[in-house]
Amino acid sequence: MTSLTLPDTLLHEQANACLAQWVVQLALETKVAVEVDASALVEFDSSALAVLLGLRRVVVAQKGTLQVTGMPARLRQLASLYGVLELLSPS
């Protein structure tokens, strides 16, 4: 399993670089099971969801699984508001 950790700040300015770094890292993996720890996330906007959903697209395309753990309450609420919480919640 590949473990990734969200930074404490993930705003629009950092989103593309964060996702790009993870995509490069995952390209080296053969079987992709990814766990993202979101517990450090303090300052964020909807770009954090965009990064997680972009990562999910990459992982699913590689026939892998994605699990986001430690979601702060605000991120969980935002994901629920946008209707994507079920895509990011552990099964």
Backbone bond lengths (Angstrom), bond angles and torsions (degrees), N, CA, C in turn:
res aa  C-N    CA-C-N  psi(-1)  N-CA   C-N-CA  omega(-1)  CA-C   N-CA-C  phi
1 M - - - 1.450 - - 1.526 108.25 -
2 T 1.309 115.17 137.25 1.451 121.75 176.26 1.519 108.18 -93.34
3 S 1.321 116.51 128.39 1.462 121.52 178.58 1.517 109.93 -107.84
4 L 1.312 115.04 129.11 1.454 122.28 177.76 1.521 108.14 -124.32
5 T 1.318 116.51 152.70 1.458 120.82 179.99 1.516 109.47 -128.95
6 L 1.323 115.95 128.92 1.457 119.81 174.61 1.522 108.63 -70.74
7 P 1.336 117.17 144.81 1.463 119.91 176.76 1.524 110.65 -72.49
8 D 1.318 117.34 172.76 1.467 119.44 179.24 1.533 111.51 -72.37
9 T 1.338 117.08 -23.94 1.465 121.65 177.09 1.527 109.19 -124.98
10 L 1.314 115.71 126.21 1.462 120.31 176.65 1.527 108.28 -141.91
11 L 1.326 113.64 92.07 1.461 121.89 179.34 1.524 109.05 -110.80
12 H 1.304 116.12 176.93 1.463 122.13 -177.91 1.535 111.82 -50.36
13 E 1.314 116.96 -39.75 1.462 121.69 -177.07 1.526 113.00 -62.88
14 Q 1.327 118.30 -30.69 1.462 122.54 -177.73 1.524 113.90 -98.54
15 A 1.312 117.88 -11.81 1.468 121.91 -169.56 1.525 113.63 -60.17
16 N 1.317 117.92 -51.83 1.471 119.97 -176.92 1.521 112.01 -61.57
17 A 1.321 116.96 -42.45 1.466 120.52 -179.56 1.521 110.98 -65.43
18 C 1.319 116.92 -40.40 1.467 120.95 179.66 1.526 110.51 -62.19
19 L 1.324 116.59 -50.57 1.459 120.30 -179.57 1.525 111.24 -63.61
20 A 1.316 117.45 -43.15 1.468 121.14 -179.33 1.531 111.04 -60.41
21 Q 1.309 116.57 -40.83 1.474 120.62 178.59 1.520 110.47 -62.40
22 W 1.308 116.93 -43.72 1.464 120.54 -179.44 1.519 111.68 -67.95
23 V 1.327 117.70 -38.52 1.472 121.44 179.37 1.531 109.71 -62.14
24 V 1.318 117.13 -43.36 1.466 120.83 177.64 1.523 110.18 -62.21
25 Q 1.308 116.44 -44.06 1.468 120.85 -180.00 1.531 110.98 -62.26
26 L 1.314 117.46 -42.55 1.462 121.11 -177.52 1.524 112.53 -73.55
27 A 1.324 117.51 -22.95 1.463 120.71 178.68 1.525 110.77 -63.10
28 L 1.318 117.47 -22.63 1.460 122.18 -179.87 1.530 112.45 -85.09
29 E 1.325 117.13 -10.46 1.465 122.31 -178.07 1.527 110.06 -87.63
30 T 1.341 116.00 144.61 1.458 119.22 176.78 1.520 111.52 -93.23
31 K 1.295 117.45 -46.35 1.473 120.91 175.82 1.516 106.86 -116.11
32 V 1.292 115.90 121.64 1.453 119.88 -170.88 1.523 111.86 -104.04
33 A 1.303 115.50 111.15 1.455 123.13 166.86 1.524 103.64 -125.03
34 V 1.313 115.92 115.64 1.460 120.30 -171.75 1.518 110.05 -118.48
35 E 1.323 114.70 133.07 1.458 121.24 172.58 1.521 107.34 -117.89
36 V 1.325 116.53 125.78 1.460 121.95 178.95 1.520 108.20 -110.13
37 D 1.318 115.80 121.87 1.459 121.98 177.34 1.528 107.79 -91.37
38 A 1.312 116.24 115.47 1.463 121.35 -178.09 1.520 112.40 -102.56
39 S 1.326 117.89 7.76 1.463 120.81 -172.43 1.527 114.10 -66.62
40 A 1.328 119.53 -22.88 1.468 121.40 -179.92 1.524 112.31 -81.88
41 L 1.313 117.59 -12.95 1.462 122.50 -174.54 1.528 111.18 -65.44
42 V 1.329 115.62 121.11 1.464 121.48 -179.64 1.522 111.06 -120.55
43 E 1.316 116.50 -48.59 1.457 121.58 -178.35 1.520 108.52 -111.64
44 F 1.330 116.57 118.26 1.462 120.18 -176.66 1.511 110.34 -158.12
45 D 1.316 114.45 165.24 1.461 121.56 172.73 1.532 106.64 -132.35
46 S 1.309 116.93 -166.76 1.464 119.61 -176.96 1.528 112.01 -64.67
47 S 1.311 118.06 -13.59 1.467 121.18 176.28 1.520 111.56 -61.93
48 A 1.316 116.90 -28.82 1.469 119.80 176.80 1.525 110.04 -61.92
49 L 1.321 116.71 -40.64 1.469 120.12 175.84 1.518 110.93 -65.74
50 A 1.328 116.78 -39.68 1.462 120.47 178.95 1.526 110.84 -61.08
51 V 1.328 116.79 -40.39 1.464 120.81 177.87 1.522 110.17 -63.64
52 L 1.320 116.91 -47.28 1.468 120.41 -178.99 1.525 111.54 -64.09
53 L 1.315 117.14 -40.59 1.471 120.13 179.21 1.530 111.04 -70.10
54 G 1.323 116.95 -36.48 1.462 120.29 175.11 1.511 111.41 -63.94
55 L 1.313 116.00 -42.28 1.463 120.78 176.45 1.525 110.17 -62.92
56 R 1.315 116.75 -41.49 1.464 120.57 178.93 1.528 110.88 -60.09
57 R 1.329 116.72 -42.41 1.475 120.73 178.49 1.528 110.78 -58.67
58 V 1.326 116.53 -44.53 1.465 121.31 -179.92 1.525 110.66 -64.01
59 V 1.313 116.42 -45.29 1.465 121.29 -177.91 1.526 110.90 -65.25
60 V 1.315 117.30 -45.45 1.470 121.23 179.73 1.528 110.28 -63.95
61 A 1.332 117.52 -38.11 1.466 120.95 178.11 1.525 111.15 -63.26
62 Q 1.330 116.51 -27.15 1.465 121.26 177.82 1.531 111.18 -92.85
63 K 1.321 116.09 14.52 1.474 122.89 179.64 1.529 111.98 61.31
64 G 1.330 115.37 34.16 1.456 120.40 -178.83 1.519 111.94 -107.85
65 T 1.308 114.87 -172.58 1.459 121.78 179.50 1.522 109.56 -126.68
66 L 1.318 115.09 150.61 1.459 121.70 178.68 1.509 109.06 -127.78
67 Q 1.319 115.32 134.01 1.453 121.41 176.36 1.525 107.45 -132.41
68 V 1.339 116.82 125.04 1.456 121.92 177.06 1.518 107.40 -104.55
69 T 1.320 115.97 123.67 1.468 120.83 -179.26 1.523 109.53 -117.37
70 G 1.319 115.87 161.00 1.458 121.51 174.86 1.515 114.89 66.19
71 M 1.324 116.87 28.91 1.467 119.78 -179.40 1.528 110.37 -64.75
72 P 1.334 117.15 125.76 1.468 119.11 173.53 1.536 109.81 -62.07
73 A 1.318 115.90 153.12 1.470 120.61 -177.43 1.528 111.91 -55.17
74 R 1.332 117.77 -40.73 1.472 121.03 -179.47 1.517 111.90 -64.19
75 L 1.313 117.44 -38.41 1.463 120.70 177.97 1.522 110.48 -68.74
76 R 1.317 116.05 -40.44 1.468 120.81 177.41 1.532 110.01 -61.79
77 Q 1.338 116.88 -42.79 1.467 120.97 178.75 1.529 111.02 -64.21
78 L 1.316 116.78 -42.00 1.456 121.21 179.57 1.533 110.66 -64.22
79 A 1.324 116.24 -42.78 1.466 120.58 178.52 1.526 110.55 -63.94
80 S 1.314 116.51 -38.33 1.460 120.69 178.22 1.535 110.36 -66.75
81 L 1.326 116.49 -42.57 1.461 121.66 179.23 1.527 111.42 -59.93
82 Y 1.328 116.45 -39.98 1.467 121.26 179.37 1.533 112.73 -83.46
83 G 1.326 117.24 -4.45 1.465 120.54 177.39 1.520 114.67 76.75
84 V 1.336 117.40 24.93 1.469 120.67 -177.62 1.525 113.01 -118.73
85 L 1.304 117.73 5.61 1.461 120.68 -177.12 1.525 111.77 -56.38
86 E 1.327 116.91 -42.73 1.466 120.48 -178.36 1.533 112.24 -64.68
87 L 1.316 117.77 -23.26 1.453 120.80 178.26 1.538 111.95 -76.60
88 L 1.323 115.88 -20.75 1.464 120.76 -175.34 1.524 113.67 -110.91
89 S 1.317 116.64 -12.81 1.468 120.48 -177.72 1.520 110.83 -81.56
90 P 1.327 116.17 146.02 1.473 118.99 175.63 1.523 110.40 -61.01
91 S 1.314 115.67 141.72 1.473 120.39 179.00 1.503 110.81 -79.49
